[in-house]
Amino acid sequence: MLLADILQAEFWQGEVVSCKPLGGLSGDSYCVTVQHKKSRKQRFLLRLQTETSQRLGSMRQLEGDILFNLQALPFVPKVFYQGEDFLVLKWISGRVLGKWHNETLSALAQRLQSLHHYSVLHGSKLGVLPQLDLIQQIFFLLQQLPAEQQGNWLLMLDKLTPFQENEIQVVAHHDLHLQNLVNSQNSGLSIIDWEYAALSNPALELAFFFASNNLTEKQQRYFLAQYLKNNSLISEDRTFTQSIASYFPWVKLLNQLWLKVQQTTALDTEAGALR
């Protein structure tokens, strides 16, 4: 569905007065302001399913399904409308944090523990959710690159030591960094941009978090201690920590591959525009 058609749709329940593109590597999100009756304005987050986002492994339909099933959690964006190839969320007012502090790390650890416990306790009510297969995701991204570029990545992949899998499966975000956290006066720390959320092991969630953020060893230990505190899902802290470490090089490779695909896709888009 074209952006112009979405903005003219009736589900907004008012007149769309502005649509501003938001920053981000995938470039498929907009801040939409709607004028309602009695001069009331309301902002929404519009997220499109584009060819770029699809090549990077993002699926708006699945994002919407997961968020819809997590609406009871106060730190999760509220779904306003879900289309086949787009998603509209209620806007979360607040500030994006620019630096990691212990207060933020502690709040995020508590949010993750709540998310993971909630998905286990209410698993039967969440419906059929996708499971993140790390190796499958790596090969999906690899196939987005030209054949002549794939050889070096396969060599790096072949050198990795197998990771330690675990039977615990939770809903995990998989893309936690400062730009995906909003601190608001009303609700505290909220987690946004759930386009890579899926079922996976909690250790994999934390491996993604550590691999995607420039935390000191002290900050990593602090965050891990806060996450493990009174965490009934984790039976042995040492085994869990070892599992995170076993996932880490795989996640680093996936992140590097994601950036390569993103760069290649951007170049392809530019080349297509010049033709």
Secondary structure, 3 states (H helix, E strand, C coil): CCHHHHHCCHHHCCEEEEEEECCCCCCCEEEEEEECHHHCEEEEEEEECCHHHHHCCCCHHHHHHHHHHCCCCCCCCCEEEECCCEEEEECCCCEECCCCCHHHHHHHHHHHHHHHHHHHHCHHHCCCCCECCHHHHHHHHHCCCCHHHHHHHHHHHHCCCCCCCCCCCEEECCCCCHHHEEEECCCEEEECCCCCCEEECHHHHHHHHHHCCCCCHHHHHHHHHHHHCCCCCCCCHHHHHHHHHHHHHHHHHHHHHHHHHHHHHHHHHHHHHHC
